[in-house]
Amino acid sequence: MRSPDREQTERFEVASVDGTLLRGFSRAARGSSDARGEPETLVLLHGVAMDHRVWSESSFLDALPDDVHVVAPDLRGRGESDPGHSAEGHAIDRYVEDVRAVLGFFGRERYSLFGLYFGGRIALRVAEADRRVQRAFSFCAHGEAVEVPADAVEEEAKEIEGPGGYAYLRDHFSAAGAPAWMVSACDRVDQDELAAATRGLLHGSHQRAERGAADQDLVLITAEGDADLGTFREGSARLGARLWLVDSRTRVRAAARLAEVGTRTAELLTAAPAAMKGDA
Ligand SMILES: CC(C)[C@@H]1NC(=O)[C@@H]2CCCN2C(=O)C/N=C(\N[C@H](C(=O)N[C@@H](Cc2ccccc2)C(=O)N[C@H](CC(=O)O)C2=N[C@H](C(=O)O)CS2)C(C)C)[C@H](C(C)C)NC1=O
């Protein structure tokens, strides 16, 4: 845990390959990072209907120790980052470029990524593309190929850009048992950008992720009761990834477990290298 008054967050802004400006927050590492040389840098990637504020609101951030440098960008079209404008502007390859631009900005040799839902899928794709990624955690999204049903996604995008867009999302997540921070996050996202991001899922997000470097530590996380648990197990075997299960009936309900996953993630980040091999 850390004392709030020692909070040292600052903003950053970085241009992506296509000129889109990504903005976000960086919380500097303090304390014993010199014991292990460069401090761990953990880049947090939020989901579709969210922005960077979910990390503090879910108490995930509080679970991270002082000596981890935390970087929390707003994905394009969310929070303070520039819009993606179109479905093509929200293709997964644009998100991968955006995250790699953030990695370039902070200039570290190695990074850990933690992604939430679709942010987890982005994290796995960045790990595949970029050797600087030492660890990638995907919360409630696996890396396998998925059928992204164009009709259902188009229907959802139309709902989202319509007069009842926010109600659609709030009602769905409330009914699905999502925690309050996840329901309220939807209201902060611009409707047109959220509709474009939804249609953007039809541009490449169906592809499976491959393992990047052999020494990457990949971690899939899902609910014990997840109906798609089998796919997560397959993904864990195929990618040589750890599989962590949280005590909840569904992936959406698992969001309430994010702070405890933060604690477990911090243990992996700050574990002595020898201890990491034995971890289940
Ligand atoms: C029901 C509805 C509120 C919900 N809509 C969302 O939530 C967000 C916000 C708007 C668009 N949204 C999508 O997700 C796209 N719409 C869907 N996509 C499915 C899905 O599996 N999506 C994955 C991510 C993903 C995407 C592409 C490829 C792989 C993985 C996912 O993680 N979904 C979980 C819900 C869950 O795991 O049960 C959440 N995602 C939110 C987020 O990322 O912020 C927080 S919860 C299928 C068709 C791909 C379905 C489908 C009905 C169209 N609608 C939803 O799922």
The ligand as an SDF file (V2000), in Angstrom:
LIG
                    3D

 56 59  0  0  0  0  0  0  0  0999 V2000
  -22.7890   -6.9540  -23.9010 C   0  0  0  0  0  0  0  0  0  0  0  0
  -21.9540   -5.7320  -24.1460 C   0  0  0  0  0  0  0  0  0  0  0  0
  -22.1730   -4.6160  -23.1690 C   0  0  0  0  0  0  0  0  0  0  0  0
  -20.5210   -6.0690  -24.1900 C   0  0  0  0  0  0  0  0  0  0  0  0
  -19.7910   -4.9660  -24.7660 N   0  0  0  0  0  0  0  0  0  0  0  0
  -18.7300   -4.4930  -24.1390 C   0  0  0  0  0  0  0  0  0  0  0  0
  -18.5110   -4.7960  -23.0010 O   0  0  0  0  0  0  0  0  0  0  0  0
  -17.8030   -3.6090  -24.9290 C   0  0  0  0  0  0  0  0  0  0  0  0
  -18.3140   -2.1870  -24.9210 C   0  0  0  0  0  0  0  0  0  0  0  0
  -18.9010   -2.0040  -26.2950 C   0  0  0  0  0  0  0  0  0  0  0  0
  -18.2640   -3.0360  -27.2030 C   0  0  0  0  0  0  0  0  0  0  0  0
  -17.7530   -4.0550  -26.3030 N   0  0  0  0  0  0  0  0  0  0  0  0
  -17.2830   -5.2890  -26.6420 C   0  0  0  0  0  0  0  0  0  0  0  0
  -16.6880   -6.0330  -25.8610 O   0  0  0  0  0  0  0  0  0  0  0  0
  -17.6320   -5.7960  -28.0090 C   0  0  0  0  0  0  0  0  0  0  0  0
  -18.8270   -6.4870  -27.8860 N   0  0  0  0  0  0  0  0  0  0  0  0
  -18.9230   -7.7390  -27.7060 C   0  0  0  0  0  0  0  0  0  0  0  0
  -17.8620   -8.5030  -27.9560 N   0  0  0  0  0  0  0  0  0  0  0  0
  -17.7510   -9.8720  -27.4470 C   0  0  0  0  0  0  0  0  0  0  0  0
  -16.6070  -10.0100  -26.4540 C   0  0  0  0  0  0  0  0  0  0  0  0
  -16.3290  -11.0990  -26.0120 O   0  0  0  0  0  0  0  0  0  0  0  0
  -15.9200   -8.9040  -26.1390 N   0  0  0  0  0  0  0  0  0  0  0  0
  -14.7080   -9.0810  -25.3210 C   0  0  0  0  0  0  0  0  0  0  0  0
  -13.6110   -8.1840  -25.8460 C   0  0  0  0  0  0  0  0  0  0  0  0
  -13.1970   -8.7140  -27.1600 C   0  0  0  0  0  0  0  0  0  0  0  0
  -13.5390   -8.0130  -28.2990 C   0  0  0  0  0  0  0  0  0  0  0  0
  -13.1360   -8.5010  -29.5400 C   0  0  0  0  0  0  0  0  0  0  0  0
  -12.4050   -9.6950  -29.6220 C   0  0  0  0  0  0  0  0  0  0  0  0
  -12.0980  -10.3970  -28.4570 C   0  0  0  0  0  0  0  0  0  0  0  0
  -12.4730   -9.9150  -27.2270 C   0  0  0  0  0  0  0  0  0  0  0  0
  -14.9180   -8.7500  -23.8820 C   0  0  0  0  0  0  0  0  0  0  0  0
  -13.9660   -8.6770  -23.1160 O   0  0  0  0  0  0  0  0  0  0  0  0
  -16.1720   -8.5600  -23.4970 N   0  0  0  0  0  0  0  0  0  0  0  0
  -16.3590   -8.3750  -22.0310 C   0  0  0  0  0  0  0  0  0  0  0  0
  -17.6520   -9.0060  -21.6260 C   0  0  0  0  0  0  0  0  0  0  0  0
  -17.3770  -10.4950  -21.4550 C   0  0  0  0  0  0  0  0  0  0  0  0
  -16.1860  -10.8920  -21.4060 O   0  0  0  0  0  0  0  0  0  0  0  0
  -18.3470  -11.2100  -21.2840 O   0  0  0  0  0  0  0  0  0  0  0  0
  -16.2470   -6.9820  -21.6890 C   0  0  0  0  0  0  0  0  0  0  0  0
  -15.7690   -6.0550  -22.4460 N   0  0  0  0  0  0  0  0  0  0  0  0
  -15.7840   -4.7170  -21.8950 C   0  0  0  0  0  0  0  0  0  0  0  0
  -14.5560   -3.9790  -22.2890 C   0  0  0  0  0  0  0  0  0  0  0  0
  -13.6500   -4.5130  -22.9590 O   0  0  0  0  0  0  0  0  0  0  0  0
  -14.5190   -2.7870  -21.8700 O   0  0  0  0  0  0  0  0  0  0  0  0
  -15.9070   -4.8140  -20.4000 C   0  0  0  0  0  0  0  0  0  0  0  0
  -16.6410   -6.4050  -20.1220 S   0  0  0  0  0  0  0  0  0  0  0  0
  -17.4380  -10.7870  -28.6380 C   0  0  0  0  0  0  0  0  0  0  0  0
  -18.4700  -10.6360  -29.7120 C   0  0  0  0  0  0  0  0  0  0  0  0
  -16.0770  -10.4230  -29.2390 C   0  0  0  0  0  0  0  0  0  0  0  0
  -20.1940   -8.2910  -27.1710 C   0  0  0  0  0  0  0  0  0  0  0  0
  -21.1820   -8.6420  -28.2530 C   0  0  0  0  0  0  0  0  0  0  0  0
  -22.5840   -8.6840  -27.7540 C   0  0  0  0  0  0  0  0  0  0  0  0
  -21.1270   -7.6680  -29.4370 C   0  0  0  0  0  0  0  0  0  0  0  0
  -20.6980   -7.3070  -26.2370 N   0  0  0  0  0  0  0  0  0  0  0  0
  -20.1470   -7.2750  -25.0000 C   0  0  0  0  0  0  0  0  0  0  0  0
  -19.3280   -8.0910  -24.5970 O   0  0  0  0  0  0  0  0  0  0  0  0
  1  2  1  0
  2  3  1  0
  2  4  1  0
  4  5  1  0
  4 55  1  0
  5  6  1  0
  6  7  2  0
  6  8  1  0
  8  9  1  0
  8 12  1  0
  9 10  1  0
 10 11  1  0
 11 12  1  0
 12 13  1  0
 13 14  2  0
 13 15  1  0
 15 16  1  0
 16 17  2  0
 17 18  1  0
 17 50  1  0
 18 19  1  0
 19 20  1  0
 19 47  1  0
 20 21  2  0
 20 22  1  0
 22 23  1  0
 23 24  1  0
 23 31  1  0
 24 25  1  0
 25 26  1  0
 25 30  2  0
 26 27  2  0
 27 28  1  0
 28 29  2  0
 29 30  1  0
 31 32  2  0
 31 33  1  0
 33 34  1  0
 34 35  1  0
 34 39  1  0
 35 36  1  0
 36 37  2  0
 36 38  1  0
 39 40  2  0
 39 46  1  0
 40 41  1  0
 41 42  1  0
 41 45  1  0
 42 43  2  0
 42 44  1  0
 45 46  1  0
 47 48  1  0
 47 49  1  0
 50 51  1  0
 50 54  1  0
 51 52  1  0
 51 53  1  0
 54 55  1  0
 55 56  2  0
M  END
$$$$
